[in-house]
């Protein structure tokens, strides 16, 4: 009798395992069988929105299923992130977010309505972009060393603008001040166009900005790009030196990245399929050309690389936020 019971239990266990395996195989082998949603916390017409729509077109062609971009800006990105968090664990809802949401916000808000690690699977990196040091075209500063010397000579007198309290640009400037032993006054803006117009007009002394946010003013020769906070120059901006080349800290780097995340529990095979498709999409000529327009750099990498970038940025920002005592609660 014991042998029969043991045999029956073995059969049941094996059958259950086979069913789970078959379910995962079906999900991954046939994914996607219906439209896939890419939910963004960005407004229509923004750089990330334009990229998501272009990548979505590539995925639609590859998967033979519609990829729908849904814009849900507001509430610090939590509307879009919450939508995907509550979605099914099947890969049909993806959050397209940046490192502010996944690596910086957890250290700024005590009551964050999601956990980047417990609630989401890293699915696919899309692109990253580094920040320039931006000043008015009328500024007397011509390199980073000029800016640093002016700040040291007049502590707290120089002003810098940012994308708002707790933004990557704000925290990044805090990092820059630590690295250069300077103190400057923060002027947060809610509207990016107003921020860089204020820099161009000399209303604030400088700001960190990406190519996408300052391109028009730069082409109109209303702002100067003193340096790029990156290890190497951008091919699309070959005349702009790195921070180190321009007289600043040698290893200073500041960038933002955008990636796709799926709800925790999404089958690994489905995540891998999403990762492979997005990696292929960001390397197509049409997408690469559009990236160059915005100063973005394609980031085709596996899920482990995205998880590593998330964890490294989170550890880095945690130290800065704590040291600067920045809190948004």
TADA-V356240 format. One record per residue. SS is DSSP state (@ for helix, = for strand, . for the rest). Layout:
BEGIN
SS + SS
END
This chain:
BEGIN
. + @ + @ + @ + @ + @ + @ + @ + @ + @ + @ + @ + @ + @ + @ + @ + @ + @ + @ + @ + @ + @ + @ + @ + @ + @ + @ + @ + @ + @ + . + . + . + . + . + = + = + = + = + = + . + . + . + . + . + . + @ + @ + @ + @ + @ + @ + @ + @ + @ + @ + @ + @ + @ + @ + @ + @ + @ + . + . + . + = + = + = + = + = + . + . + . + @ + @ + @ + @ + @ + @ + @ + @ + @ + @ + @ + . + . + . + . + . + . + . + = + = + = + = + = + = + @ + @ + @ + @ + @ + @ + @ + @ + @ + . + . + . + . + . + . + . + . + . + . + . + . + = + = + = + = + = + = + = + = + = + = + = + . + = + = + = + = + = + . + . + . + . + . + . + . + @ + @ + @ + @ + @ + @ + @ + @ + @ + @ + . + . + . + . + . + = + = + = + = + . + . + . + . + . + @ + @ + @ + @ + @ + @ + @ + @ + @ + @ + @ + @ + @ + . + . + . + . + = + = + = + = + . + . + . + @ + @ + @ + @ + @ + @ + @ + @ + @ + . + . + . + . + . + = + = + = + = + . + @ + @ + @ + @ + @ + @ + @ + @ + @ + . + . + . + = + = + = + = + = + = + . + . + . + . + . + . + @ + @ + @ + . + . + . + . + = + . + . + . + . + . + . + . + . + . + . + . + . + = + = + = + = + = + = + = + = + = + . + . + . + . + @ + @ + @ + @ + @ + @ + @ + @ + @ + @ + @ + @ + @ + @ + . + . + . + @ + @ + @ + @ + @ + @ + @ + @ + @ + @ + . + . + = + = + . + . + . + . + @ + @ + @ + @ + @ + @ + @ + @ + @ + @ + @ + @ + @ + @ + @ + @ + @ + @ + @ + @ + @ + @ + . + . + . + . + .
END
